[in-house]
Amino acid sequence: MCGICGIVNASGKAIQESDIKRMCDAMTHRGPDDEGLYIGNNENRLSVGLGHRRLSIIDLSAVGRQPMSNEDGTIWLTLNGEIYNYLELSKDLKGKGHKFKSNSDSEVIIHLYEELGVECVKKLEGMFAFAVWDANKNILILARDRPGKKPLLYYHNRDMFCFASEFTSILSSGLVPKEIDQQSIHYYLTFGYIPAPFTIYKNVFKLPPANFLLFNGNRIDIEKYWSLDFSKKIKISENDAADETLRLLKGAVRKRLYSDVPIGAFLSGGIDSSAVVGLMAELSPNRIKTFAIGFEDAAYNELEHAKRVAERFGSDHNEFIVKPKALDVLPLLVERYGEPYADSSAIPTYYVAQQTKQFVTVALNGDGGDEVFAGYERYQAMIISELYNQIPGFFRRDIIDKLMTVLPDSINPKNRLRRIKRFIDGTRQPLNQRYLQWVGIFDYRKKQELYSPDFANIVNSANPVSFIDACFNNNDKVSLLDRVLMLDTNSYLPDDLLVKVDIASMANSLEARSPFLDHTLMEFAASVPHQYKMKRFVKKRVLKNAVSKLIPKENIYRRKMGFGVPVGRWFRGELRVFLQDNLLSSESLHRGYFKPDSIKTLVKDHVKGNCDYSFQLWALLMLELWHKKFID
């Protein structure tokens, strides 16, 4: 696992080694073990500089250093990630006459590129973001893995192009003016993250997952090389589907156990991480190490469930309790994420990564299990809402809706009645708006109350719904459940969840691997009938059947808790002053985005316990802290 960066100049101006060095230094945490630079200046061709920060996982010898070249120095590579099938690829390439100087997975990409060109990316299994400089063709190629585990940012303006694994690195190039894309703030306040390809900065973009980019000095071409197809269903019995799921998951875990450094696992006690730990214990010759995070607030604490699994498999188990003082880490997280990011579970993710790094360098996790096998309650809600809307309109309007208005509300985000009221409110919307209302931070009404007239006018043409319309429209051959899974796999998973884990783990120089995101397993899950994933509103049915003999039944059938943080309670207690000092400061209230009185009302109503604005206030707080760090 590493950090990569680079600059390409099409004007003929030489690239300075100090420019690439500065970009590398900004992400030392991603690769504390080594640094490498390559500068290729040529007056008549593109000038290129590549940088690499290395976290040594495979082939710890100096021969595996990057940037790495082929024999004659005409092709150079800098790679962030791991290629799990590199041994098979290496054997095949050696059979075709390619000469290897190392045992690294990086060199496989170079020779595979020599053999297949940009199509080589289709042969790779793993998590990766890489850059290939082809001096013969005078072209730079960037590529990103299928589900989007490894990030890649790029900036292009006229004849200058640069890329990096993180915002701090790309900003350190000195090429990127800090011009805020205000429409991206609008997207951020909708989703809690800025969806690809956009970023908070103008002319800086995220390369979407499963895409490669070609830059030849004049133009950029981007092409998607892989996508899940939910329309082609295979004929298979439910029992056989469960057996195949377990076989593929076991194979995915086995691939991810290969390493020259110690390996452990994150363990929440949910079905996904528990299944990964169970298979690790089965496949590993040694006692495995597991790591869990918890809270003093019982409604957010999963430690007892993690401990049950750890005892089942005899792991060397480690626990850590997150307290409000944990927010001391916020300045560091704001810097590492580089743009506004409103998923508060980044905090416990950071701390579990920090704890894990004390013992191991690689950790497996259960990420992707919910998106691949339908584990979120919103999947149930989408299906139930379609049935709910079949109830005669007069009954819904005259009885149910009126009943909802008189029943008491709650400031507890986990309160059952509050969730029912939110569900019924969402059913009045079309499918795309319904989904957005259930997963979003600020809905349309709240934005109208919040936005200043000038800001509202600037973002008026930006339509957040457009990011989800493609999955809900023109997909008559795909079930509603599969459409929502497709949507989350293309958006929430890579733009929120995987960003969170990559940044939190790499901030601690820890590599995180996700067996559920093995693309073969993902393709199989997409191909099975949707009823196998959710039947009679039972979530993850096929996965639960697959691991029924592997992990404790209490962990399989317990209600999903989520990896949330009790920030709502913290904002009324230990962190009230912190919240007020930041959101109610003169600088914050006069940035021009929002009506100052609206911000004051949100804070006052939440602190007094009149309403719960946990998610909204957290999003605004992270936006303000980002401003203080990167703009002020």
Buried (B, 14 or more C-beta within 10 A) or exposed (E): BBBBBBBBBBEBEEBBEEBBBBBBBBBBBBBEBBBBBBBBBEEEEBBBBBBBBBBBBBBBEEEBBBBBBBEEEBBBBBBBBBBBBBEEBBEBBEEEEBEBEBBBBBBBBBBBBBBEEBEBBEBBBBBBBBBBBBBEEBBBBBBBBBBBBBBBBBBBEEBBBBBBBBBBBBBBBEBBEEEBBBBBBBBBBBBBBBBBBBBBBBBBBBBBBBBBBBBBBEEBEBEEBBEBEBBEBEEBEBEEBBBBBBEBBBBBBBBBBBBEEEBBBBBBBBBBBBBBBBBBBEEBEEEBBBBBBBBEEEEBBBBEBBBBBBEBBEBEBBBBEBEBEBBEBBEEBBBBBBBBBBBBBBBBBBBBBBBBBEEBBBBBBBBBBBBBBBBBBBBBBBBBBEEBEEEEEEEBEEEEEEEBEEEEEBBBBEBEEBBEBBBBBBBBBEBBBBBBBBBBBBBBEBBEEBBBEEBBEBBEEBEBBEBBEBBBEEBEEBBBBBBBBBBBBBBBBBBBBBBBBBBBBBBBBBBBBBBBBBBEBBBBBBBBBBEBBBEEEEBBBBBBBBBEEBBBEEBBEBEBBBBBBBBBBBBBEEBBEBBBEBBBEEEBBEBEBBBBEBBBBBBEBBBEEEBBBBBBBBBBBBBBBBBBBBEE
